[in-house]
Amino acid sequence: MERAAIVRGVRGAGRRVLDLLLPPQCLGCGALVDEPGALCAACWEAIQFIGPPLCAVCGLPFELDPGPGAVCGACAGSPPPYRRARAVMRYDDASRDLILRFKHADRTDAAPAFGRWLARAGAGLLAETDVIAPVPLHRWRLFHRRYNQAGLLAVQLGKVSGVEASPALLSRRRHTPPQGGPESPGRESNVRGAFAVSRPASVHGRSVLLVDDVMTTGATLAECARELLRSGAREVNALVLARVMRE
């Protein structure tokens, strides 16, 4: 007990010294904030966090509350292979730069904060999850980018929630072209057959939570879910940092 208290004290002192030398900055605008991985008040208010009422399946926010268990038209007409999907925030002008800097500009210091946000938005999913799996990058894209942003999110979410995270559970067996915007044709065909489960026995009979940074049409998440279900997963849910809104 005493040793643990000493370790916490040393870490706390180290953080205070580091904060003096390198004051923590807002993840959005760079303004000074109280702690690392935080947003200033202005950037926080600009983010449109997603909450009820939602489609019970894909998590699309409704303008009016249609009642419990309501689903959007798209899910009613063509249910996705995953059971439920949830997102932290809307992908818009306020969140775009935040996510793109994390994804392409080495702002991996945002991962712990994003992991906490994911844990809050996906609390209902995590309660039923056996293993967390990120959407994978192809090895060539991973080579150029040096890290998989979805993998960082999955690891941080695992630390916050205490649920097992398995960054290599899925692999991308062929390089797919960039998906583009939500209206880009062929999104489903681009990713068809692109994923594989590295250890099918590790998902058999288990509930898997897919994690990604942005959900556009859901085609990538759907294809990953199909592959996991074919490998014996009991169910698959999805949790993303942001989602593109559709009509």
N, C-alpha and C positions, 0 to 999 in steps of 0.2 A: 504493500500500500504506500509506504514512504517513498520507495523507489519510483513508483508511478507518479506521485506528486512532484518529485524532483524533476522527472522528465518533462512533465507538463509545465513546470515553472521555467525550465531552460528553454523550451520551445516558445513559450510566451514572451520571454525576454528577447529571444532571437527575432521573433516577429516584430516586436516593438522597435528594435534597432534597424531592421530592414525597412520598416515603414518610415523611419526618419530619413534614411538614405534614399529610398525610392518610394515616395508617397503613393498609396494606391490610387489608381485612376478609374474613372467610369469606363465600363466596357463599351459604351456607345460613343461618347463625345470626348473622352479623355480628361474631363474635369476631375478635380480631387474629390475623393469619397472617403467614407470612414473605414472601409475594409476592402481587401482585394476581392475581385469578382463581383462587385456591386454596380448598380446603375445609379446615376444621380436622379434627383426627383423629376427633372424635366424628361429625361429619357425613359424613366419608369412609367410616367403618365402617358407617354407617346405609344408604348407597346400595348397592343390590343390582345390581352390575355383572353383565352377562350374558356367560357364556363357555361353552365346550363342556361336555357334549354338547348339540348343537343339531339341529333339523330342517335338513337340507341345503338346503331351499328357503327357507322363511320365517324361519328362525333362532329358532323357538320353543325355549326350553330344555327339555331332558328331565330328569326326575328320575334316571333310570337310563340308562346308556350302551347304546343298542341296536346300536352298531356303526357303522362309517363309511358315509356315504351314506344313512342312514335318514331318512325323511320322516314328518311327523306325519300323522294321519288326514285332516285338512282338506286338506292339499296333495296327498295321495294320491288323494282323491276328486274334488277340483276344483283342479288346478294353477293358480296365479295367472299372469298374463301376464308379470310380471317373472321373471327367472331366479332371483335370490337376493335376500333381504332380511336385513339385520342391524341390531341395535340396541345402543346403549351400555349401557342399564340398564332395569330394570323401572320401569313407571309405578306408583308406590305412594305411601304417605303420606310417605316420606322424600324422594322426588324431585319430588312434585307441586308444592310451593310453590316449589322451585328453578326449575322450568320455567315456572310461571305468572308468577312475577316477571319472568323474562326475556321472556315473551310479551306481558304486559299492563301491566307496571309500569316499563317503560323501563330494566330492568337489562341493557342491551346490553353492559355491561362484562364480562358472563359469556361473550360470544361467542368470544373467543380460547381460553378454557379448553375450552369445548364443542367447538370446532374440533379441538383436540388429542385430545380423547376420541373424537370421531368418527373421526379418522385411525387411531387404534389399533384401534378396533372394526371398521373397514372396510378394514383393510390389504389383505386378500385381494381385495376388490372394486376398490380403487383401482389395484391392479397391472394391471387389465384395462380401466380406464376411460379414455375419450377426452375426455369433457366431463361436468362436474357441473352439474345443473340443479335448482333448488329448486322445491318445490310452490308455485304462485303464489297470491296473494290477489286477490280481486276489487278493482277500483279503488276502490269505495266503502268497503270494509273497510280497504283500505290507507290511504285518506284519513283515516279516523277513528283508526287505530292508528299511522299515520305511518311504520311500517317493517314489512317482512315478516320475521318471525323466521327462517323457513326460508331466506330470501335471505342473511341475516347468517351463518347456519351454513354455507351453500354457499361464500360468499366466504372465510370463515376456513379452511374445509377445503381450498379451493384454494391458499391461502397456505401452509398446512402441508405439503400433499402435492405441490405443484408442478403439479397437474393443472388444466387450464383450467376456470374456473367461469363459467357464463353465466346470470346472474340473471334475464334476460328471455327465456330460451329458450322457456318455456311461459307462457301467459296464461290467465286464467280469464274466459271470455267471458260467463258469466252468474252472477249472484249466487245462491249456494246457501244454504239454511237451515243453521243450526248442526247438526252431525252428532249431538250428544248422546253418550250412552254406548254401549257395545258392543252392547247389546240393542235400541237404537233401530231401529224398522222403517224400511225404505226407504233405507238408507244408500247402496246401489248405485244406486237410481233417482235419488237426490238429486244425484249427481255425474255421471250419464250424460250425455255430450256437453258437459260444462261446461268442458273444456280445449281449447286449441289450441296448435299449435307455431308460433311466430312466424316461424321461418326453416327450413322443412323441409330445404332443401339442407344446412344446417349439421349435421344429424343423420344424413344418409344414409350408411349403411354404418358408423356409429360406435357405440361402446358408451357408453351414457348412464347416469350414476349419479344417481338421484333422491334428494333430501335433504329431510327434514321434521323437525319437532320431535317429534311423537307419532304412533305408529301404533296405531290402535284395532282396527278390523277389517281394515284394508288396502284398503278400498274406494277411497279417494282415490288412493293409490299405484297401484292396479290400473288405474284409469281414465286416469291420466297415462301409465302404461306403454303402454296400448293406443294412445293417441294418438301417442306417440313411435314405436311400431312401425308404425303406419299411415303415418307420415311417412318411413319408410325406415330407422329405427335398426336396427343389427345385433342388439343386445340391450339390455335395460334391467335394471338392478339397483337396489336401494333401500337407503338407510341413514338411520336415524332416531336421535334422541337417546334416546328411551324408547319402550317399547311396553307396551300393556295386556296383561296375561296372560289367556289363555282356558284353559278346561279341556282 
